[in-house]
Amino acid sequence: MPISGLLITLSENATAAQQAVAAIAKHPSLEVGQCFGRWLPTCLDVCSDREGRAIHQWLESLEGVCFIDVVFVGFDDEGSECPLDS
């Protein structure tokens, strides 16, 4: 299971940034940290690399997202509960 630490740079447009944060917070594969200025630390926990890439592309498409830094990638095979594993 790929787990990624992302640092999302939000738009200077406060409305667009707030809308992006709200959408990101609702996504079941993303855990959102506390915003610090325009930066939003986020954890992405997915079942496959393909799923991670799709979510990354979705994040990039959000109007309030300017840039995404991938600051960590790890793989956790123990305790995997992904439906694709069976």
ABEGO torsion letter per residue (X at the ends): XBBBBBBBBBBABAAAAAAAAAAAAABAABBBBBBBEABBBBBBBBABAAAAAAAAAAAAABAABABBBBABBBBBABGBABAAAX
